[in-house]
Amino acid sequence: MNFIELAKNRFSCKNFSDKALDRDSLNTILEAGRLAPTAQNRQGQHIYVVESKEGLGKIDELTPSRYHAPTALIVAYDKNNTFTYPGDKCDSGVEDATIVLTHMVLAAASIGVDSCIVNFFDPDKLKEQFDLPDNEEVIAIIDLGYKAEGVKPLEKHFKTKELDELVTFL
Ligand SMILES: Cc1cc2nc3c(=O)[nH]c(=O)nc-3n(C[C@H](O)[C@H](O)[C@H](O)COP(=O)(O)O)c2cc1C
């Protein structure tokens, strides 16, 4: 599969089967995140793997968007280990962690693991529930697993803008 096919094939899975994610697949996904570029190569990301009944239950209390996924990754970054852009307006924390997240989601798709990126939750409440350190900010959860029978991408997955709406040659 070439990259464009892979990118087209990935979709947000909103109903997972009971099938557990095997350790090799999880390791491949985590490794893809480890290899992601970060500003100044600071690698401030921190990924939490949630698979226990208790942990998944906590996630369910915070968001309706786990969709029975057997594995959930919490993607966080160390706010004291980011690159601050000249001008001091923002730092690289969110984008570094987002690139890590994107590597993991696409790696999942490349090995037939379904996923959904989730940010419909209060990150401070999540930090509290899992007792995460003060210096970390949570950007998203990634649901991982295998789609339930009959699950297909939602219609909006196919409603992508044309290149000329998104790209300007200067
Ligand atoms: C940053 C981000 C946050 C998202 N949060 C949620 C969420 O909380 N719940 C959910 O069901 N889907 C969520 N999604 C999935 C999007 O709705 C979905 O990616 C978008 O509609 C395009 O569909 P596709 O992923 O199937 O191509 C999120 C996606 C992104 C990129």
The ligand as a Tripos MOL2 file, in Angstrom:
@<TRIPOS>MOLECULE
LIG
   31    33     1     0     0
SMALL
NO_CHARGES

@<TRIPOS>ATOM
      1 C1         -8.0250   16.3760   16.9670 C.3       1 LIG1
      2 C2         -9.1740   15.4340   16.7320 C.ar      1 LIG1
      3 C3        -10.0880   15.1990   17.7390 C.ar      1 LIG1
      4 C4        -11.1400   14.3120   17.5590 C.ar      1 LIG1
      5 N1        -11.9860   14.0570   18.5890 N.ar      1 LIG1
      6 C5        -12.9830   13.1650   18.4290 C.ar      1 LIG1
      7 C6        -13.8100   12.8140   19.5290 C.ar      1 LIG1
      8 O1        -13.6530   13.3060   20.6500 O.2       1 LIG1
      9 N2        -14.7950   11.9040   19.3220 N.ar      1 LIG1
     10 C7        -14.9730   11.3000   18.1000 C.ar      1 LIG1
     11 O2        -15.8710   10.4750   17.9640 O.2       1 LIG1
     12 N3        -14.2020   11.6150   17.0390 N.ar      1 LIG1
     13 C8        -13.2120   12.5200   17.1760 C.ar      1 LIG1
     14 N4        -12.3700   12.8140   16.1350 N.ar      1 LIG1
     15 C9        -12.5860   12.1770   14.8430 C.3       1 LIG1
     16 C10       -13.0370   13.1900   13.7630 C.3       1 LIG1
     17 O3        -14.3870   13.4920   13.9470 O.3       1 LIG1
     18 C11       -12.7570   12.5740   12.3930 C.3       1 LIG1
     19 O4        -11.3590   12.4060   12.2800 O.3       1 LIG1
     20 C12       -13.2220   13.4540   11.2290 C.3       1 LIG1
     21 O5        -14.5980   13.5730   11.2310 O.3       1 LIG1
     22 C13       -12.7960   12.8570    9.8950 C.3       1 LIG1
     23 O6        -13.2400   11.5240    9.7930 O.3       1 LIG1
     24 P1        -12.2170   10.3530    9.5610 P.3       1 LIG1
     25 O7        -11.2370   10.3610   10.7050 O.co2     1 LIG1
     26 O8        -13.0560    9.0920    9.5580 O.co2     1 LIG1
     27 O9        -11.5350   10.5980    8.2720 O.co2     1 LIG1
     28 C14       -11.3070   13.6770   16.3030 C.ar      1 LIG1
     29 C15       -10.3560   13.8960   15.3000 C.ar      1 LIG1
     30 C16        -9.3090   14.7510   15.5000 C.ar      1 LIG1
     31 C17        -8.3090   14.9630   14.3950 C.3       1 LIG1
@<TRIPOS>BOND
     1     1     2 1
     2     2     3 ar
     3     2    30 ar
     4     3     4 ar
     5     4     5 ar
     6     4    28 ar
     7     5     6 ar
     8     6     7 ar
     9     6    13 1
    10     7     8 2
    11     7     9 ar
    12     9    10 ar
    13    10    11 2
    14    10    12 ar
    15    12    13 ar
    16    13    14 ar
    17    14    15 1
    18    14    28 ar
    19    15    16 1
    20    16    17 1
    21    16    18 1
    22    18    19 1
    23    18    20 1
    24    20    21 1
    25    20    22 1
    26    22    23 1
    27    23    24 1
    28    24    25 2
    29    24    26 1
    30    24    27 1
    31    28    29 ar
    32    29    30 ar
    33    30    31 1
@<TRIPOS>SUBSTRUCTURE
     1 LIG1         1 GROUP 0 **** ****
